[in-house]
Amino acid sequence: MQCYDCLADDQVTTAVAVCASCGAALCREHVRAEHREIRQLVGVGKATHEPSARRLVCGICYGAESPPSASET
C-alpha cells in the first residue's frame, strides 16, 4: 500500500499507518499521532483511563478535528 499524500505529490512511499478518521494510507512523514484521554461514565470513582489512547490520523483530519489555536481566532 502506498501513502495517499505522497501520491498527490507524484512520489511513491510505502504506507505504515491508516488514518483512523478517513482511512487514507500514510507514510511516516504524513502520519500524526494524537493522544486522547478516554472517559467512561461510572457511578463513583475514576472516570478516565490511563494511559491515554493513541490515534493515528492524516494531516487533513488532524487540522479538521483540532481546535483552532489562539492565533487563528
C-alpha positions as CSV (number, residue, x, y, z in Angstrom):
1,M,0.0,0.0,0.0
2,Q,1.3,3.5,-0.9
3,C,0.9,6.8,1.0
4,Y,-2.0,8.8,-0.4
5,D,-0.4,12.2,0.4
6,C,2.8,11.2,-1.3
7,L,1.0,10.0,-4.4
8,A,-0.6,13.5,-4.7
9,D,3.0,14.9,-4.9
10,D,4.0,12.3,-7.5
11,Q,6.1,10.3,-5.0
12,V,5.8,6.6,-4.2
13,T,6.3,5.9,-0.5
14,T,5.3,2.7,1.5
15,A,2.4,3.4,3.9
16,V,3.0,2.5,7.6
17,A,-0.4,3.5,9.0
18,V,-4.0,4.2,8.1
19,C,-5.9,7.4,9.2
20,A,-8.4,6.5,11.9
21,S,-10.8,9.1,10.6
22,C,-10.8,9.0,6.8
23,G,-8.9,5.7,6.1
24,A,-6.1,7.1,3.9
25,A,-2.9,5.2,3.9
26,L,0.0,7.2,5.4
27,C,3.8,7.1,5.4
28,R,6.0,8.0,8.4
29,E,6.2,11.6,7.2
30,H,2.5,12.2,6.9
31,V,1.1,10.4,9.9
32,R,0.3,12.3,13.1
33,A,-0.1,10.6,16.4
34,E,-2.7,12.0,18.8
35,H,-3.2,11.0,22.4
36,R,-6.7,11.3,23.8
37,E,-8.0,10.7,27.3
38,I,-10.6,8.0,27.4
39,R,-13.6,8.8,29.6
40,Q,-16.2,6.4,30.8
41,L,-19.4,7.2,32.7
42,V,-19.2,5.5,36.1
43,G,-21.1,5.9,39.3
44,V,-18.4,6.7,41.8
45,G,-14.6,6.7,41.2
46,K,-12.3,7.4,38.4
47,A,-13.9,8.2,35.1
48,T,-10.8,8.3,32.9
49,H,-8.4,5.6,31.9
50,E,-4.6,5.6,31.8
51,P,-2.6,5.6,29.7
52,S,-4.3,7.8,27.1
53,A,-5.3,6.2,23.8
54,R,-3.2,6.6,20.7
55,R,-4.9,7.6,17.5
56,L,-3.1,7.9,14.1
57,V,-4.5,10.5,11.7
58,C,-3.5,12.3,8.5
59,G,-2.7,16.0,8.4
60,I,-6.1,16.9,6.9
61,C,-8.1,15.2,9.6
62,Y,-5.7,16.4,12.3
63,G,-6.4,20.0,11.2
64,A,-10.1,19.5,10.9
65,E,-10.5,17.8,14.3
66,S,-8.2,20.0,16.3
67,P,-9.5,23.1,18.0
68,P,-8.2,26.4,16.4
69,S,-5.1,27.9,18.0
70,A,-5.3,31.4,19.7
71,S,-3.5,32.9,16.6
72,E,-6.2,31.6,14.3
73,T,-9.2,33.2,16.1
